[in-house]
Amino acid sequence: MRLVRYGEIGQEKPGLIDAAGVLRDLSGHISDIDASAINDAGLDRLRGLAPASLPAVDGSSRLGPCISGVGKFICIGLNFHDHARETGLPIPAHPIVFMKATSSINGPDDDIIMPRGSTKSDWEIELAVVIGTRAKYVTVENALDHVAGYCIVNDVSERHMQMNLTGQWTKGKSCDHYGPVGPWLVTRDAIPDPQKLSMQLAVNGKMMQDGSTADMIFSVAEIIAHLSELMTLHPGDIIATGTPAGVGMGQKPDPVYLRHGDVMTLDIAGLGRQQQTILADPS
């Protein structure tokens, strides 16, 4: 099942994409795609609906972030073997965890406005997990039972802010618009193995990242289990699980960063496509 939120910014309605690719309205059954709708019982109720009975929506409608009311936006750093190699950093013994401000969340195809003076904005395609049921002290074996579904996240990063301003990575990860989420929340029953998903990101049509979740250092289940030892994971929390090689910072012989007018296109198998245009701050 592919769940979406569609409409103008701040006025999104819940919907789903049916088997024929038609956008269908769910607002007669739920108020939003949020924590109250994505537990196991809620998703079972939605699966019981006949998609053809739901009102069709104009397919040109804007898609917003596919989950609303996010409590935590958790990210895992340096979680792909090939990305670790391109950075020259050692394989971490435990997942590297940082937070991305929820105010960075953006629609999957919305423009991204760089902060004033940014010269080192970068791209990172990531598989994201959306928690569906409360997770505390869960095991690797049952961790995926707490997942509502999966989606794409572009962990857009301002590297000067991340690396050169005293403090944590959160500074360079939390700029407004720097967290596109979507287009769809694909429920976990439709993704039988999250460790077998190809993922690609192109900038202006040039392939920059071409990887697979099979290259993860810590699996999705291991990440959830680890995080649940540190904090309670709540329905609606997003976990971005790391990026493969090919980020702008890792380009040789010199890094390549985003400029005004650049277009990023992101694809993960089974999870749809994002596309964003990068704009300079007009102020």
C-alpha positions, 0 to 999 in steps of 0.5 A: 500500500502506498500512502500519500499526503497531497495538496498545498503546503499546510493543507495536505489531505491523506490519500493512497496510490492504487494499483493503476497509479491513480491518486485516491482520497482517504479523507473520508476515512482518516484525517491525516497520514500520522501516528494515529493512522499508521499502527497495525490496526489502522493500516489493516483498516485501510487495506480493507478499503476498496480503492475503486470506491475512493474518490479519484484526485487530479494526478497533478496535485502536489505531494507533501511529506508522506507522514505528518506530525513527526516527533523525531527525525533521526539519522544514521551517519556513515552507514554504507561500506562504500561511503565510509571508503570514500570518506576515508573514515573507519567503519564505526563500531556502533551506529553514528546517530544525529538528529535532523530538525523536523522543521527541515521536512519538505515535500518530495518535489518541493524546491529547496532554498539554500541558506544565505551564503551556502556554498557547500550544500550536498545531497544524500539519498537515504532509505527512511523508516517510519515507526508504526508502533512504540519500540523500546528495548526491541530485539533485532529479530522483532524490530521490523514488526514496529515499522509502519513503512518505508520512504525516500529521504534526501538528507540534504546537508550544508557541509560548511555548517556541518563540519566547520561550525563548532558543534554537532552535525545537526547544524548542517543537517537542519536547514529549512527545506533540507529534509524532503520526505516521500513521495509515498509511505510504502507499508512494510508488507510491500517491502519484504526485505529492506536490505535489497533495494537499489538506490540512485541519485542524479544531479542535472541528469548525471548519476552521482549515487548508485548503490544498494541497501545491501551495502549497509554496515548496520541493517534496518533491524539493527538500527531500530534495535540499537536506537530503542536501547537509547530512546523510545521510538514512537509512531511517526518517528522517521529514521534515515538509515544512511547514504551510499558513496557518491556524495558531492563532498566525496568527489575526486579530485575536488568536491562538487556542491549544489548551485542555484538551478541544479536539479536532483532526482532520487529513486529507490526501488519500490519507493518512487521518485523525488525531484527537487530544484535548488534555489539560492535564498532571494533575501 
